[in-house]
Amino acid sequence: MKLSHWTKFLSLLKRGYLKSRLNRFMLISLPLFVLTLSLVVSTSNGMLPKLSLINPAGVGLLAAKRFSPILSNFDISLTPLCRQGNSIGYQASTSMGNPAALGGANHSVRDANVSGQLEAIAPAWKDTTAAPPFPQIHGRARLAKVPVVMYHDIIAEKKVFFDVTPEEFEAALQLIQKNGLTPISLDQLVEHLKTGIPLPKKPIVLTFDDGYQGHYRFVYPLLKKYGYPGAFAIYPSKMGTTKGRSSISWAQLREMAADPLVTIASHSLTHPLDLRESTDAQLQQEFVESKRILETELSQSIKYFVYPSGKNDDRVQQGIQQAGYEAAWTMNDEETRFAEDSENLLTIDRIGQSQLAEVIEKADGGPALSFLGDSSNFYAPVQLTRTTVSKVPLIFASGGKPITIHADKRYQVPEIIAKTRAIAAVDGTFFSLKSLDSNQMIGPIFSQTTGKFIPGNPKELPLIQGRPLVLINASTVRFVPFDPSRHNTQAGMESDLPGLTDAFVAAAWLVKDGLPQDAQSFGKLYGFDAERDRAFWGIDWANRPVVGVSGDYVNSVKFGEVLSRAGLRDAIMLDSGASASLAYQGESMMSYIPRPVPHVVALLPPESGADAACKVASSQN
């Protein structure tokens, strides 16, 4: 069967024309040649093979290879990150498919065990992209920034402030094109939010509310001209009427809906001013009947909902879920929030079209996935981020290779890293206050900068039992509960992590396995519920080390919630209050002069070169 035939078949299947009587198993067990594998092998420089899993027809990664099925038009590129012994670490990233480019491509597979390499990472892929319970957003997706831009009428002559002329809309598309953004579909956005799979480098989503005639007359032709997908929120009671402004007709909407560039979402049945004021019976009508009418008229599944005026609450969201919608979009006039900043899949935020120029520079598809076995990702560049999550400002650096520095006495953090290769550092763990210049720590301490293991004071050990013990070696980081009977010796620590280079006991978990910790988890930790400056370090969902501080006072429970929303998979609290301090490129990031400290967690430049424990073959596509 020709590739074009497969493309047509799968496009029809995706759009619902071949109804669900076809067993889903037949889709996921299609012959493997539907998924084209191309290898780029460079033997002259010793680079590892790069696998490009090209998906022109929306099949995604097939279950036949035990990958989680992903049903949008993604190309998945697996780039070798490093080799350690017989193990190859890969990172995966996505780009938009280009079916036309496949026609002249060389699909031959060089002499390499492609199947074996794919099988080797398949379990890791499945675990890495496993979706959290609905409607939660995957923690890795929190690391991206996808603007979902909201338009209303596109009209030749403006009548209200949010009207846009065709010339202005095309200028916006040209701005998107000029700045290298990639418009994506709602399907691609939802898969990203569910699984954390990275998007193209600078993604954006275009949405259009209310079904105006201008959507068919002006928007649809321009989307086809530029090849950009768009989503249209329709409420059936307006269709084919003269109610209010001109409306798109059913015939016009069917033409648009048949185009793979177009996604149709329900915008309720009658567009009530505030769904929260509707009775349960009215909500049922708005959600279920609108879905039924659209599916009947368009012969396709309607999976998504757009709240009229963005207004919703827990009861409305529950009704949306019960009606069978997979995601819902809202709006917020008070804040500019990207899709990943949303509370969950039933409240995905959108941004007004007037803010397009402001958000273009921030659009980011998120870091590539990494498959490194038990290793952490010490190969990403160190970068500084300033952001605000749930009204709490954050300043943090991510990437690079983590180490600890145990100084001979107390200094400001920039002073401690001044003569090192460290790009960023945060104040470390707790220390004794008995002497003004003492570098005595609370609990055992081991730093590669001194090479000396220092056991903790036996009298203090029972007080810190169960707190997170930080263990670092050349390739990974682990956080385990501190056990005084085992972890007050270097050998005891190395039984948990061989090749230990750094270790210390921190105050408490803020985020554990992606979940923020509740008040009970802090036990009797003094001041955990106080509002103060906070310092932390941990690992994000891209497996990168992260060090940072709050930019304002916050209690520990709230701080954990904020860090979880910011994409931290695990985060532990460091010495906070007056000691909280972050340095980046030699400069303090604090608005005050912190208390001098004897211990820091620092980020060195990422590993590379022949002497590295795990050579980098390539970090980019």
N, C-alpha and C positions, 0 to 999 in steps of 0.2 A: 504493500500500500504506500502511495506517495505521501510525503510529509504534508503536503497541502490537504490531502484527504483526512489525515489524522487531525490536523488543525481544525478543519471544518467540523469533523465529528465531535471533537472535544469541546469546541466552542458551543455547538448546539446542546451538548450534554450539560455544560456548565450553566447555560441560559435557561434550561428547563424544558426545551422542546422534546428531548427524549426523556420521557417521564420516569419517575423513580421505580417503575416496574423492573427496570434494569438493575440487577443486583449490584450493590456497591462493590462487592468483591471483584466483579468483572473489571471495574475501573482500576482498582489498586493492583490487580494482577495482570495488567496489560503487558505485552512483551517488553523486555527491558530495552529493546532498541528504540522505543519511543523516547526514552531519556538518553540523549546523545552525550557520550563521554568523549572529551578531547583532552589529550595530554600534551603539555608543553614540557619537553625534557631537555635540559641543558647539561650535557656531560662535561663540557670543557671547563666549566667553573665549579663543578661539583654540586650544583644546586639540585634540590630534590624536585620530583615531578609535581607540577601544579595540575589539579583536577578541576575542570570546569563542567559542572553539571547543568547543561543548557536545557531549558524547559520552554520551548516555543509555544506550546499549546495549553498551558495551564495545568499540566498533569501534576507537577510538583515532584517531590522525591517519593519514589514508589515504595509501597509497603513491602513489595517483593524483596527489597533490600533492608527491610526492617527500619527504614526511616519513618519519622512521623509524617503523615501525608500533609502536604502544603499545597493548596489548590489555587494559588494565584500565579500570575505570569512572572515568576521570578527566575533569574539565572542564579544558581548557587555556585560560587567559586571557592574551591578549597585550596588554599595556598599553604605550602609547607612552612611551618614556623621555625622548627628546629629539629635536630636529631639528637637523641640521647641514648647511647647504646644501640639496641635494635628497635627502639621506639621512635616513631615520627610524630611530632606535634603539628597539628593543622589548625588554621584559623579559617572560618567561613565568613563570606560576606555576600551580599546580594546586589544584583543590578537588574535593570529592566530588560526583558527579553527583546530580541530583535529577530523575528522569524525570517525576514528577508535576507539577513546576513548569512543565514544557514545555507542558502541555496548553493553558494560557491565555496562553502567551507570544506576543509579536508577533515572528514570525520574518522579517518583511520586512527587506530589505537596503536601506539608504539609498543615495543616489547617491554611491558611492565605488568605487574600483577594488579591491575586496576580493581578487579573484583575483591581481591584480598585486602587492599587498602581501604576500600569502601566498607567492607565488612568489619574491619578493625575499628573504624570510628562510628559505625552505626549505633551501637549501644550508647556511646557518649552523646551522639546527636539526639537520640530519643530522650535521654535523661535531660540534656541541656535545654531542649525546646519543649519539654513537658509543660502544659498549661496549668496554672494554679486554679483553685476552685473558682467557678464562675460566680460573680462577674469581676473578680480581681484582675488587675493589670500585672503582668509579669515584671519582676524587679529589674530585669535587664532592659526592658523597654523604657524604664525610667531614665536611662542614660542618654536617650535620644531627645530630639526637639523637633516635633512635626507640627507645623502650623496647619490648622484646618480653617480655610478662609471661607467666610459666609457672604454670599451675594443675595440680593433680592431681585428687583426688576432691572432689566437692561432695556433701556428705552431711548428713543431718538431725542426726546426733549424731556429734561428733568422736571419732576413735579415736587419731590420731597428730597431731603438731604441725602438719603441713602440710595437714591437712584443713581445709576451709572449709564453713561452713553456707550454705544458700541465702540466709538473711538477710544474712550477711556478704558474699556474692557480689553481691547486689543493691545493698548499700550501696557496694561498690566501683564498680559501674556508675553509681550516682548521683554518686559522687565524680568519676568521669571526666566525666560530663555537666556537673556543676556547674563544673568547672574548664575547660570548653571544649575538651576533647580530642576528636579524631576517630579512632575505631578504624578501621583499614584492614585489608585482606586480605593474605595472603602474596604473592599476585600483585603487588599494588601495592608492597609492600616490596621484592620482588626486582627489579622494574623500576627502582625508585629506586636500589637498590644497583648495578645494572648500568650505568645510563645517567646517574645523577646528577640525573634529573628531580626537581624539588622536590615535596614532599608537602604536604598541608594543614598549616596553621600549627602545630598541636600534635598530631601523630599518635601512635598507640599500637597495638600488636598484641596480641591476646588468644589464647593457646594453651592446650590442655588435653591432657594426656598419659594414655594407657593405656586409654581406652575404657570408663570406668566407667558403670554404670547411671545415676548421678547426672548425667552429661553429657546424657543424653536427658531425664531426668525434671525436672531443675532448670535446667541451663545453657541448653539449646536454647530453651525457652520464654522465658527472660529475654532472650536475644539477640534473639529475634523481637520481644519487647515494646519493646526500646530501639532496634531496627534496627541492631544492631552485628554486624559480621562476626567469626567466630571460626574457629580452626584446631584440628582434632582429630587427634592422633597415635595411630594404631591398630596393634596387632600381632595378626595374624589368629589365632594359636593361642589367644588368650584369648576370642575372639568366641563368644557363645552358650554359654559354659561357666560352671560354678560355681567355677572356679579362682580362689582368693583371694577378693577382694571381688566383688560382683555386677558382671556385665558387660552391656554393651549388646548387643542382638541384631542379626543381619544386617538384619532387616526395619526396625528402628529406625534403623540406620545408613544404609540406603538412603533412608529418608525424609529424614534430615538432609542427606545428600549431594546430594539433588535441589534443595535450597534454595540460591540464589546467595549467601546469607550464610555458608555453610559451606564450608570447604576441608578435605579429608581428606589426611593425610600418612602415610607408612609409618613405623612405630616398630620396624621389624625384624619377623621372623617369630615368634620365641619370647622376645624381650626378655632376651637374655643379660646377665649382670651387667657384663661388660666385653668389648666387641667386639675389643679389642686382643689378647685371649688366644685368639681364634678362629683356626682354620686358614683358609687361602685358600678351601678348599671350603666350610667353614661360613659364611664371609662371603658367598660367592656365594649360598648358600641363604637367608641372612637378608635379603639385599638384593633378589635377583631374584625369589624365590618370594613374598615378601610383596607386592611390587609387582604380580606377576601375579594373585595371589588378589584383592587389592583392586580392581584394574582389571576383573577378570571379574565380581565380585560387584556392583560399583557402576556399571559401564558408563561409566567416565570415566577420563581419564588421571591417574596419580599422579605428580606431578612433584617432590615434596619428601620429605625424610627427616628424622627426629628421632632423634638418637643416644640409646639407652637410657642413663640416668644421665649423659649428655653425654660419655661417654668415647670418644675417637677418636685416631688418629695418622695419619701420612702414608699408611700402607698401607690403613687403613680408608677414608680420604678417596678414595684411588685406586679402591677397590672401589665406592664410592658413585658416582663419576663414570662408571665403566665400566658400571654398571647402568642408566645413563640418567637419573639424578636431576639436576635443575637447580640445586638448593640444598639445604643441610642445616643443621639447628639443633642447638646444643649448650647447655651451661650451665657456669657457673663459680662455685663456692661462695666463692672467695677475693676476687673483684672484682665490682663492679657495672659492667657494660659494656653500652653501647647497641649497637644493631645495627651502626652505622657504625664502632664500635671493633673490630669483628671482624677476624680475620686475612684471611678471604676468604669467598666465597659458600658454601663447604663447612663453615664453622665459624661460623655466625651466632650470636652470643651471645644468651642470654635472661636474664631477671631474675626471681627468685622473687617470688610474689605478695605476700609479707610486706613487700616494699620498694616497693609501689605508691605510697604517699603520698610517699616520698622522691624518686621519679623524675618525678612529674607536673609539677613546676615546671620541670624541665629539658627536657621534650619540645619538640622544634623540628624542623619539616619542612625547614629549610634555606632559603637565599636563593633568590630568583627567578633564572631564567636571563636573561642579557642578550645581545642581538644588536646589537652596536655597530660591526660591521665591524672596522677596525683599532684602534678606540678602546678604552681601558680604562674600567672603571666607577668614575667619580669622583662618583657620585650617591648612594651608600649612606651612611647615618649612621655616624659613628665610634663603635665600641663596644669595650669591654675584655673580654677573655676570660682566665680562669685555668682551666687544665685539666692533666691528667696523661696522657701518652701513652707507652705502653711503659715505665712507671715513671719517666719524665723529666717534671718539672713545666715547664710553659710559661706565660709571661705575654705576651700580645700584644694590639695594637689593630688593628682592621681598619676599612676604609671611608674616606670623605673623599677629599681631593685631596692628593697628595704634593708636597712641595717640599724643597729642601735649604737649610740655613742655614750659611753660612761666617762664623764669628765673627771678631772682630779679635784674639782671643787665646783662652786656654782657660778654660772655665767648666764647672760642673755642667750637665747637660742641662736641668733645670727652669729654671735661670737663663737659658739661651739662648732659651727659648721664652716667658719670662715676659711680655714686652711684645709678643707676637705673637698671632695668632688661632689658633695651633696648639693642637689638643686633645691630641695625643700626639706623642712624638718618641723616637727611639732614637739612641744615639751613632752617628756616621757612619763614614767610612773612615779609613785609617791616616794618621798624621801624623808629622812629624819630631820626634825626641826631642833634637835638638842643643841647643835652648834651652827653658828651662822654660815660657816663655809664648808660644813660637812657634806661629803658625797655619799654618805651611808643611805642605802635604799631600804625600803620596806619589802622584805621577802628576798629570795635568792635572785642573783643577777649574773648574767653572762653576756659579755659584749665582745665581738670580734676585734674591736679597736684596742682592747687590752689583752684579750686572749686568756683572761683569768676568771674562773668561776668563783663567785663569792656566795657562800651559803647564807640563808636568812637567819635572823635571830630566833632561836628555838622558842622563846617566850611569845614572839609575835605570830608564829606560824599558825596556831589554832584560829587566830582572828581573821586570817585571810583564806582559810580553807574554802574550796569551792569557787573562788574567784577565777577569772580567766587567766590561765598561764599561756603566755605568748611564746611560741617556739618557731624559730626561723632557721632554715638551712639554705644551701646555695640555690635551691630550685622551688621551695615552697614555704608556706606559712601555715601554722596550725594553732588553733585556740582550744585548749582543753581545760577542764576543771582542775584547779591546783589541789594536789594531794600531799600534805606535809610529810607523810610516811614514805613517799616515793620520790618527790620532786625537789628535795633539798640537797640533791647531789647531781653532778653532771651526768653520771651514768644513768640515774633514774630518769632524767629528762630525755636522754638519748634513746631510752627504751621506747619513748613515744615518737621521737623524730631523730633517726640516725643522721650523722653529719652535722649536728647542731652547731650553729655559729653565733646565735643570739637568743637570749631568753630573759623574761621578767614577768612579774605578776601584776596585772592591771586591776582596776577598781571593780568593774562590773561589765557584763554584756549590755549593750544598748540595743543591738540587733543580733539575732541568732537565727541562722538558716532563713534569712529573709524576713523574719517576724520581729517587730518591735517588742521589747520586754515590758511586762506590766509592773506595777508598783511592788507586788509581792516578791518578784524575782530579785529585788535589791536588798531584801532582808533588813538587817540592821545597819546598812551602810550609812554613815553619818552624812547628812545634808543632801541626800540624793534627790529629795523633793524640793530643795531650795532653788530659787531663781538666781542663776549666776552664769558667768562665762564658762563654756564647756570646751574641752579638748577631746579628740577621739582619733583613733586610727582603725583601719580594717581592710576588708577586701570587698570590691564591688562585684556586680554580676558579670562583668567582663573579666573577672579573675585578676584584676589589677590592685596593687596596694594603694591605699588612700590615707592621707593624713590631713587633719583639718581642725577647725574651731567653729563655734557659733559666733555670729557677728553681734550677738546681743544676749541678754540674760534669758535662760531657759532652764526648766527642770529636767531631770534625767529621763522621765517617762515621755514627755513631749519631745525631747531631743531624739530618742529612739524612733519615735513615729516619723519625725522629720527625715532622719537618715535613711529609714526604710523607703520613704517616698523619693529620696534622692538617688536611689539605686544601690545602696549598700546591702550586700548579702550578709556580711558579718561586720559588726562594729563594736569596739570596746572603749570604755571611758578611761581617759588618762587623767593626770593631775589637772584639776580644773580651778575655777575661781581666779585668784590673783596669779596663778602659775600658767594659766592658759596662754599659749603663745605659738604662733605659726610664722615661719620665715620662708621666703621664696626668693631665689636668686640673690641671696645675701641681705634682703631687706625684710624688716618686720612688717607683717600684715595687720598688726594690732593698732587700735586707736589710742592705746595707753601703754605705759611702760610696765611690762609684766615683772613678776618676782623672778629673780635668777634661779636657774635650775641646774642640777648636775647630770641630767639624763635626757636624751632625745631619741625619737624615732625619725630616721632620715631616709630620703629617697635619692639613690644614686642614679646616674644616667643608665638607660637600659643596656643590658648585656649585648655584646656583639663581638665579632672577631674570633680568630682561631683559638685563643686561649680561654674562651668562655666555656662553661660546663656544657652548654647546649647551644650549638652554633645557630645563628639566624641565617636561614636561606633567603627568605623574603618576608617582608612585613606588610607589603601592599600588593594589590592585584597588578 
